[in-house]
Every structure is written in structure tokens, then in C-alpha cells.
């Protein structure tokens, strides 16, 4: 299973070309299990201005497994990840990214993304990053 970050889903739904979007398309074509989190669901849906598109995207996203944060454990874990990076001299800009990373780590799931926060989190916390197709 691979968790797909908001950044990749936005490219996917907007039709923006990126290596990560092409990787997601390839994963879906192969039937690889992909997942979202409750936080990613919220991030994507909040940015959709038109009701018809909102309903279509919501329906599509609800067809994927949703890995959830467990309160308070995941939230403390996210704070610990942030603090670990800070001790290495790296500031993670987004608390949400720390929460997504914590969910991935707790579910032993790789993350497909294109966000520098996750690259830093992977470097300092053991977060697994999904391989991006070269094509």
C-alpha cells in the first residue's frame, strides 16, 4: 500500500503533468493499493470551489482506503517527528505534514509526494518514500 499526498492528488485531479502524477496513474493502472488519510481528504476537498466537482472528487477519494490518525498517539508522534528534525537543524513548515508522516510510519506505508517537508522528514525519521517512475 502507498499513501498518496495531497500534492500528488491535486496534480492528478487538475491534470497537471508531474512525475508523481504519472507514478500515481501507473500505480492505479497496475492495481496497486493506494490510500489517503483523513487529513489529506480534508486538504483536497476544502480547495474545490464547485459543488459538482466537489461531489465527484469526494466520491472518487472515498473509494480508497483511509488511514487515520489515532488521538492522542499520532499527534504526539507528529510532534516528536517535528522535534527530531529541529534537533538536526531542519524546520518542517507544516504540522499537517508531520501528522501525515506519523500516519505513514504507524501504518508502515510509503508516501508518494512532491513536498520538500517530506523529503526532510524521510531523511531524519525513517519515513519511507515511494519510488517515482522515471517515465
C-alpha positions as CSV (number, residue, x, y, z in Angstrom):
1,X,0.0,0.0,0.0
2,X,1.2,3.5,-0.8
3,X,-0.2,6.6,0.7
4,X,-0.7,9.4,-1.8
5,X,-0.1,13.0,-0.6
6,X,-2.3,16.0,-1.3
7,X,0.3,17.5,-3.7
8,X,0.0,14.4,-6.0
9,X,-3.8,14.2,-5.9
10,X,-4.1,17.9,-6.8
11,X,-1.9,17.3,-9.9
12,X,-4.0,14.2,-10.7
13,X,-7.3,16.0,-10.5
14,X,-6.1,19.2,-12.2
15,X,-4.4,17.2,-15.0
16,X,-1.1,18.8,-14.2
17,X,1.8,16.8,-15.5
18,X,4.4,15.7,-13.0
19,X,6.5,12.6,-12.4
20,X,4.5,11.9,-9.3
21,X,1.2,12.2,-11.1
22,X,2.4,9.8,-13.8
23,X,3.5,7.4,-11.0
24,X,0.1,7.6,-9.4
25,X,-1.6,6.9,-12.7
26,X,0.8,3.9,-13.2
27,X,0.0,2.6,-9.7
28,X,-3.7,2.8,-10.4
29,X,-3.4,1.1,-13.7
30,X,-1.4,-1.8,-12.1
31,X,-4.0,-2.1,-9.4
32,X,-1.6,-1.2,-6.6
33,X,-3.4,-0.4,-3.4
34,X,-3.2,3.3,-2.8
35,X,-4.5,5.1,0.3
36,X,-5.3,8.5,1.7
37,X,-5.6,9.9,5.2
38,X,-8.4,11.8,6.8
39,X,-6.2,14.8,6.8
40,X,-5.4,14.5,3.1
41,X,-9.1,14.1,2.3
42,X,-9.8,17.4,4.1
43,X,-7.0,19.2,2.4
44,X,-8.1,18.2,-1.1
45,X,-11.9,18.8,-0.6
46,X,-11.5,22.2,1.0
47,X,-9.9,23.6,-2.1
48,X,-12.6,22.6,-4.6
49,X,-14.8,25.6,-5.4
50,X,-17.6,24.0,-7.5
51,X,-20.2,21.6,-6.0
52,X,-20.3,19.2,-8.9
53,X,-16.5,18.8,-8.9
54,X,-16.5,18.5,-5.1
55,X,-19.0,15.6,-5.2
56,X,-17.1,13.8,-8.0
57,X,-13.7,14.1,-6.2
58,X,-15.2,13.1,-2.9
59,X,-16.8,10.0,-4.4
60,X,-13.5,9.0,-6.1
61,X,-11.4,9.6,-2.9
62,X,-13.9,7.7,-0.7
63,X,-13.2,4.6,-2.8
64,X,-9.7,4.4,-1.4
65,X,-8.7,3.1,2.0
66,X,-8.4,5.9,4.5
67,X,-5.6,5.6,7.1
68,X,-6.5,7.6,10.2
69,X,-4.6,9.4,12.9
70,X,-5.2,7.9,16.4
71,X,-5.6,10.6,19.1
72,X,-3.6,11.3,21.0
73,X,-0.8,8.9,20.0
74,X,-0.4,10.0,16.4
75,X,-0.5,13.7,17.4
76,X,2.3,13.2,19.9
77,X,4.2,11.2,17.3
78,X,3.9,14.1,14.9
79,X,5.3,16.5,17.5
80,X,8.2,14.1,18.1
81,X,9.0,14.0,14.4
82,X,9.0,17.7,14.2
83,X,11.3,17.9,17.3
84,X,13.6,15.3,15.9
85,X,14.0,17.3,12.7
86,X,14.5,20.6,14.6
87,X,17.4,18.9,16.6
88,X,19.0,18.2,13.2
89,X,18.6,21.9,12.2
90,X,15.7,21.3,9.9
91,X,12.3,23.1,10.4
92,X,9.3,21.3,9.0
93,X,7.0,24.1,7.8
94,X,3.7,22.2,8.1
95,X,2.2,20.5,11.2
96,X,-0.1,18.6,8.8
97,X,2.9,17.1,7.0
98,X,4.2,15.9,10.4
99,X,0.8,14.3,11.0
100,X,0.8,12.6,7.6
101,X,4.3,11.3,8.1
102,X,3.3,9.9,11.5
103,X,0.3,8.1,10.0
104,X,2.6,6.6,7.3
105,X,5.1,5.5,9.9
106,X,2.4,4.0,12.2
107,X,0.9,2.1,9.2
108,X,4.3,1.1,7.8
109,X,3.3,2.7,4.5
110,X,5.4,4.5,1.9
111,X,4.4,8.0,0.8
112,X,4.2,9.4,-2.7
113,X,4.7,13.1,-2.7
114,X,6.4,16.2,-4.1
115,X,6.9,18.3,-1.0
116,X,10.3,19.2,0.5
117,X,9.0,18.8,4.0
118,X,8.5,15.0,3.4
119,X,12.0,14.8,1.9
120,X,13.4,16.2,5.1
121,X,11.2,14.0,7.3
122,X,12.4,10.9,5.4
123,X,16.0,11.9,5.9
124,X,15.7,12.3,9.6
125,X,12.8,10.0,10.7
126,X,12.7,6.8,8.6
127,X,9.7,7.8,6.7
128,X,9.6,5.7,3.5
129,X,9.2,7.5,0.2
130,X,7.6,5.7,-2.7
131,X,9.7,5.4,-5.8
132,X,8.8,7.9,-8.6
133,X,8.7,6.4,-12.1
134,X,11.3,7.9,-14.4
135,X,8.9,8.0,-17.4
